[in-house]
Amino acid sequence: MFTIEHDFDATVITLIDEGHEGLCEDVTINAFDDCVTLEQLDPLSEEPVRITLSMTQLRDLAAALDLPEGSYRLDSKRG
């Protein structure tokens, strides 16, 4: 399950783990103009952990989901 909300400066997507044993904490994704952040509560410290991806890293991640094992560099001229 997931939710999508549009704030003033970001789109916020929350991924909610459900339906099986060993559920993970929710993941909140904030998409800004220049970066994307992923946040998840650390169950041991009860503090949020944040990862920030540049738009280039996000593009590379999206491409990597459909590629086989290997090392790649996307051609920025081709989009």
C-alpha positions as CSV (number, residue, x, y, z in Angstrom):
1,M,0.0,0.0,0.0
2,F,1.2,3.6,-0.6
3,T,-0.1,7.1,-0.3
4,I,0.7,10.2,-2.5
5,E,0.4,13.8,-1.2
6,H,1.3,17.0,-3.0
7,D,2.8,19.6,-0.7
8,F,3.8,23.1,-1.6
9,D,7.4,22.2,-2.5
10,A,7.4,18.4,-2.8
11,T,5.5,15.3,-3.7
12,V,5.4,13.0,-0.7
13,I,5.0,9.2,-1.3
14,T,4.7,6.9,1.7
15,L,5.3,3.1,1.2
16,I,3.5,1.1,3.9
17,D,4.7,-2.5,4.4
18,E,1.7,-4.9,5.0
19,G,0.5,-8.4,4.6
20,H,3.3,-10.6,5.9
21,E,5.5,-11.4,8.9
22,G,8.6,-9.2,9.6
23,L,7.0,-5.9,8.5
24,C,9.4,-3.0,7.9
25,E,8.8,0.6,9.0
26,D,7.1,2.9,6.5
27,V,9.3,4.6,3.9
28,T,8.6,8.2,3.1
29,I,9.9,9.6,-0.2
30,N,10.0,13.3,-0.7
31,A,10.5,14.4,-4.3
32,F,11.8,18.0,-4.6
33,D,12.9,19.9,-7.8
34,D,16.6,19.1,-7.2
35,C,16.7,15.9,-5.1
36,V,14.7,13.0,-3.6
37,T,14.9,12.0,0.0
38,L,14.0,8.6,1.5
39,E,13.2,8.4,5.2
40,Q,12.6,5.4,7.5
41,L,12.4,5.2,11.2
42,D,15.2,3.1,12.8
43,P,13.3,0.8,15.2
44,L,16.3,0.5,17.5
45,S,17.0,4.2,18.0
46,E,13.5,5.4,17.1
47,E,15.2,8.1,15.0
48,P,14.5,8.7,11.3
49,V,17.3,7.8,8.9
50,R,17.4,9.9,5.7
51,I,19.1,9.2,2.3
52,T,19.3,12.0,-0.3
53,L,19.6,11.2,-4.0
54,S,20.4,13.7,-6.6
55,M,18.2,13.7,-9.7
56,T,21.1,12.0,-11.6
57,Q,21.3,9.3,-9.0
58,L,17.5,8.8,-9.2
59,R,17.7,8.5,-13.0
60,D,20.4,5.9,-12.7
61,L,18.4,4.0,-10.1
62,A,15.4,3.9,-12.3
63,A,17.5,2.6,-15.2
64,A,19.2,0.0,-13.0
65,L,16.0,-1.6,-12.1
66,D,15.6,-2.9,-15.7
67,L,19.2,-3.8,-16.4
68,P,21.2,-7.0,-15.9
69,E,24.3,-7.2,-13.6
70,G,27.1,-5.0,-14.8
71,S,28.6,-1.5,-14.7
72,Y,26.9,1.3,-16.7
73,R,27.0,5.0,-17.5
74,L,23.9,6.6,-19.0
75,D,24.5,9.0,-21.9
76,S,23.0,12.3,-20.7
77,K,22.6,13.5,-24.2
78,R,20.1,10.7,-25.0
79,G,18.0,11.2,-21.8
